[in-house]
Amino acid sequence: MGTSDAAAAILTIDLDAIAANYRLLRDRLGGAVCAAVVKADGYGLGAVPVARRLVREGCDTFFVAQPGEGIALRAALTDAAPACTIYVLNGLMPGTADLYLEHGLIPVLNHPEEAERWTRAARDRGDALPAILHVDTGMSRLGCTPADAEALATIPDRLAGIDLRYVMSHLACADDPGNAKNREQLDLFRRLRNLFPGTRGSFANSSGIFLGADYRFDMARPGAALYGVRPLRNESNPMNQVVHLQGRILQCRFIDRGQSVGYGASHLVAARTRIATVGVGYADGYLRSLGNRASAVIGGVRVPMVGRVSMDLITFDVTDLPEDGCRAGDLVDLIGPDHGIDDLADEAGTIGYEILTSFGARYERRYLGTD
Ligand SMILES: *Cc1c(COP(=O)(O)O)cnc(C)c1O
């Protein structure tokens, strides 16, 4: 018996679908640069295989959140793409400038103090150092305030020695095209970018790319859409599905009317019912909020999840299936062509991003489209 037969669940990641999604996004950008956001280990799908596949598609600009992620990515791309650019979104903490320089990482400067730190590093080195300047237009998270940005732009030497590659900002409501906040942020971003004449702009995440040409600027930073997440909340999903998650049925049996299923006895059956138990649980990132709400697909038939999610097990009502259509050892589609990442996210009351980044370490991972 190979490991595949023993694996309780198989997570198949289609790198060719990610490549197709990259092309689809790039084609919408009218010549602007299409970077790829691969933070949080490529949204849980593997930053290294994802980035290596995107390099083959011509992508040469990556964003991570943390310097450690950037160091690992840089090491993994030294042969395939030694010249690629890696930006670190979470900024430049005290004492880390040398680390960025050693590993060829470029900081997104989120605060005037970070700009000062980078200016000092440039002076010490006697060389200009590249950076992105992040201005906050409405997230109130990271980024310089409008007043900070004005000071940086007008007080001489505040950006001395910094080769400002882009001014960037981030949208709060981009998945909701009707939201007035998008236009407000756009107006403020235009005003703040004009403080730095001649500097390129970067504004759109995945969803922002679908808000229209005004939002493109010179570089977009998509993440989620590359991985198949729907970019606009209430519209159909133009992206290719990337993830296929199959759980294995460990046991299948009938229970009698009046019996309950799982912890808390939260599901009582009103008639004789056939239950399939699958070897996946919240320890695998199958969120506990899916209890009594999720569904799966077996042999083309959608079956409801019943009972709570356990650490290692979940249970489905398979009474509607023929008895030989559901047996121990069979695989169930937990995420698949008929039940995508956003469907599962809707059932869990969350977003596809959280489903992706919650995938645990126990799945057997298979990559399609590797080099
Ligand atoms: C995560 C992130 C992105 C990518 O966002 P998606 O919605 O996944 O496309 C872009 N920019 C910033 C600043 C981010 O933090």
The ligand as a Tripos MOL2 file, in Angstrom:
@<TRIPOS>MOLECULE
LIG
   15    15     1     0     0
SMALL
NO_CHARGES

@<TRIPOS>ATOM
      1 C1         -2.5360   40.6460    1.0420 C.3       1 LIG1
      2 C2         -2.3430   41.9210    0.3210 C.ar      1 LIG1
      3 C3         -2.5590   42.0000   -1.0500 C.ar      1 LIG1
      4 C4         -3.1910   40.8690   -1.8470 C.3       1 LIG1
      5 O1         -4.5830   40.9210   -1.6180 O.3       1 LIG1
      6 P1         -5.6150   39.9270   -2.3350 P.3       1 LIG1
      7 O2         -6.9300   40.4100   -1.8810 O.co2     1 LIG1
      8 O3         -5.2940   38.5600   -1.8130 O.co2     1 LIG1
      9 O4         -5.4020   40.0280   -3.7880 O.co2     1 LIG1
     10 C5         -2.2310   43.1790   -1.6980 C.ar      1 LIG1
     11 N1         -1.7380   44.2350   -1.0180 N.ar      1 LIG1
     12 C6         -1.5560   44.2110    0.3250 C.ar      1 LIG1
     13 C7         -1.0520   45.4120    1.0090 C.3       1 LIG1
     14 C8         -1.8730   43.0600    1.0360 C.ar      1 LIG1
     15 O5         -1.7080   43.0350    2.3670 O.3       1 LIG1
@<TRIPOS>BOND
     1     1     2 1
     2     2     3 ar
     3     2    14 ar
     4     3     4 1
     5     3    10 ar
     6     4     5 1
     7     5     6 1
     8     6     7 2
     9     6     8 1
    10     6     9 1
    11    10    11 ar
    12    11    12 ar
    13    12    13 1
    14    12    14 ar
    15    14    15 1
@<TRIPOS>SUBSTRUCTURE
     1 LIG1         1 GROUP 0 **** ****
